[in-house]
Amino acid sequence: MLVLDRYQVKDQWWKLLFVFLPILASCATLKMEPGVVARTVIFEPTADLRNAMAEDFELLGRVAVRNEQQRFSGNVHWQHTRLEDTILLLSPLGQAVAEIKKNDNGVSLVTSKQEAFHARDVEELTLEILGWRLPLDGLQYWIQGLYSPLSTAAVDLDSDDRVISIRQDGWEILFTRYTAAYTDQPGEPGETQMRPRIIELKFEDLGIRMVIDNWTGA
């Protein structure tokens, strides 16, 4: 059951929302060839969930959503840690649409009207309030080009063992472009990794397209 209350969001929070602008990545990109699958691997859920948590990251990007009832496009700022997720959705002009937070206490969603909704499940909450479901439990892995260890997954790989698509929890995730990103950890030598640049998610009549413009993390 969703619970609604009204409160004044701090001025500092709203200022951060309105000054957000996408930061365009300057890295080289690799476009994936559609339909070229070298092999498909089935992964079963892992029993060691403590060591299977998604690595911390922060990203700026764009999102487009379409289903029979809704059309939405705008910007996204997502901060993920092992303790909490914070996702800010903004219109193309930088106006606040929603802030979504998930932690051990549950999920909250604050709208542009400063209304706060609460639930235990992200997909239930976003479907009820936004009109489309956001699969945050899986997306924290998929956005990094990984399958979620929480459930069975079918993963399509190309000849270089890059992930082309994932089918999991009723979702189909397509990776259409990768970006070469240089990682530099304190005290460790840096390396170049291929990270997803454009991913498309499909669930029944729902389609979500995400473009990652700037990424920081492990």
ABEGO torsion letter per residue (X at the ends): XBBBBBBBBBAAAAAAAAABBBBBBABBBBBBBBGBBABBBBBBBBABAAAABBBBBBBBBBBBBBBAABBBBEBBBBBBBAABBBBBBBBAAGBBABBBBBBAAEBBBBBAAGBBBBBABAAAAAAAAAGBBBBAAAAAAAAAGBBBAABBBBBBBBAAGBBABBBBGGBBBBBABBBBBBBBBBGBBBBBBBBBABBBBBBEABBBBBBBABBBEX
